[in-house]
């Protein structure tokens, strides 16, 4: 498994397990691919860009990733509150366990919120930077 896949799996697990987030979403609605019948609100693991960040003696990667919160509630409150919860849960890199890798750092970079073109949805894009290293054998 690549570091990017391990990171995405760990993020999904962390978010889906949070009872406060589940309460807002109406369940563990954190998706890599949104089911056809899914109803907002939900969180989607979107883009990830990974690059080498290692030194001669260290295999490390930097990941820039985006998660999107989708909401149908009028106004931006639900999307922004959910985005803030996601940023809180992932901005504390403690307790995020990756298979085959170690998360050395994860930080929130920015949140952008907007109305969708159809006017029926609100979307908050949350961007993070994460650093992973190969786990010691």
Secondary structure as UniProt FT lines:
FT   HELIX           3..16
FT   HELIX           19..25
FT   STRAND          30..31
FT   TURN            36..37
FT   STRAND          42..52
FT   TURN            56..57
FT   STRAND          60..71
FT   HELIX           77..91
FT   TURN            94..95
FT   TURN            99..100
FT   STRAND          101..115
FT   TURN            117..118
FT   STRAND          122..134
//
